[in-house]
Amino acid sequence: MRVLAWILAGFYVLNGIPMIAAPDWWYGATPGVPGTGPLNPHFVVDVGIAFLGSGLMIGWGAAGAGWRLALAGAAFPAGHALFHIVGFLAGENHGPLLVEVFGVIVPAGLALWLATAMRAKEG
């Protein structure tokens, strides 16, 4: 479980860093993103900060700080995934379905599951 949390934390951190450091590059390189509208570098950096924070909290929670921190780290990805699910059900096209499922929804679900599993383990 801890290894999965570290992988997930790395996934979010490694997404957040280029969003912050190179928003133009990230925008063009991420499947489906250019189809959402024109680039807003400020917004990309804002979201990158949220992903970076989420990844750090999930990782820190897995390192021993506890399930509450991991759950806090899962909050943004879970809300982000819910937004994408609602948009999909409303007929919006956020990007390729496989990217939506495996790049947004599954990682968020794993983050929530890991925090819950950590809580059960901590008692």
matplotlib code that plots the C-alpha trace (Angstrom):
import matplotlib.pyplot as plt

x = [0.0, 2.8, 4.5, 1.3, 0.9, 4.5, 3.8, 0.6, 2.3, 5.0, 2.4, 0.8, 4.2, 5.6, 2.4, 2.5, 6.2, 6.0, 2.7, 4.4, 7.8, 6.7, 3.0, 3.2, 5.0, 2.7, -0.4, 0.8, 2.2, -0.8, -3.3, -6.7, -5.7, -5.3, -8.9, -10.3, -9.6, -6.8, -3.9, -4.1, -0.6, -1.7, -4.5, -2.2, 0.3, -2.5, -3.7, 0.0, 0.4, -2.7, -1.3, 2.1, 0.5, -1.7, 1.2, 3.3, 0.5, -0.2, 3.5, 4.0, 0.9, 2.3, 5.7, 4.0, 2.2, -1.1, -4.3, -5.7, -2.9, -3.3, -7.0, -6.4, -4.0, -6.8, -9.3, -8.2, -7.8, -11.2, -12.9, -11.1, -12.2, -15.8, -15.8, -14.6, -17.2, -20.0, -18.8, -18.5, -22.1, -23.2, -21.7, -18.6, -15.4, -12.4, -10.1, -9.5, -11.5, -8.5, -6.7, -9.7, -10.1, -6.5, -5.0, -7.8, -10.4, -8.5, -5.7, -8.2, -10.1, -6.8, -5.9, -9.2, -9.0, -5.4, -6.4, -9.3, -7.0, -4.4, -7.2, -8.2, -4.6, -3.9, -7.1]
y = [0.0, 2.4, 1.8, 2.5, 5.8, 6.8, 6.0, 8.1, 10.9, 10.9, 10.9, 14.1, 15.8, 15.0, 16.5, 19.6, 20.5, 21.0, 22.8, 25.3, 25.4, 25.2, 25.8, 26.3, 23.0, 21.1, 22.5, 21.3, 18.0, 16.8, 14.8, 16.4, 19.7, 21.9, 21.0, 22.6, 26.2, 28.7, 28.5, 30.5, 30.2, 31.6, 29.0, 26.1, 27.2, 27.5, 23.9, 22.8, 24.1, 22.1, 18.9, 19.4, 20.0, 16.9, 14.7, 16.0, 15.5, 11.9, 11.1, 12.7, 10.8, 7.5, 8.4, 8.3, 11.6, 9.7, 9.1, 12.6, 14.2, 11.6, 12.4, 16.1, 15.3, 13.3, 16.2, 18.1, 15.1, 13.7, 17.0, 17.3, 13.8, 14.4, 17.5, 15.5, 12.7, 15.2, 16.9, 13.6, 12.7, 16.1, 15.4, 17.6, 16.3, 16.9, 14.7, 11.1, 8.7, 6.6, 9.7, 10.8, 7.4, 6.5, 10.0, 11.6, 9.3, 6.2, 8.0, 10.1, 7.0, 5.4, 8.4, 8.2, 4.4, 4.7, 7.3, 5.0, 2.0, 4.0, 5.0, 1.3, 0.3, 3.0, 2.0]
z = [0.0, 0.9, -2.5, -4.3, -2.4, -3.3, -7.0, -6.9, -5.1, -7.7, -10.5, -9.0, -8.3, -11.7, -13.3, -11.1, -11.6, -15.4, -15.0, -12.8, -14.5, -18.2, -18.5, -22.3, -22.8, -20.4, -22.2, -25.6, -24.5, -22.4, -24.5, -24.7, -23.0, -26.1, -27.1, -23.9, -25.1, -25.3, -22.9, -19.7, -18.2, -14.8, -14.5, -15.5, -12.8, -10.2, -11.0, -11.0, -7.5, -6.5, -8.0, -6.4, -3.0, -3.4, -4.3, -1.4, 1.1, -0.2, 0.0, 3.4, 4.6, 3.3, 5.0, 8.4, 8.8, 8.7, 6.8, 7.4, 5.4, 2.7, 2.6, 2.4, -0.5, -2.2, -2.0, -5.1, -7.4, -6.2, -6.9, -10.2, -11.2, -10.2, -12.3, -15.3, -14.7, -14.5, -17.7, -19.4, -18.4, -19.7, -23.1, -22.7, -24.3, -22.0, -24.0, -25.0, -22.8, -21.9, -20.7, -18.7, -17.1, -16.4, -16.0, -14.0, -12.5, -11.5, -9.8, -7.8, -6.8, -5.7, -3.7, -1.8, -1.4, -0.1, 2.6, 3.7, 3.8, 5.8, 8.2, 8.7, 9.2, 11.8, 13.7]

ax = plt.figure().add_subplot(projection="3d")
ax.plot(x, y, z, "-o")
ax.set_aspect("equal")
plt.show()
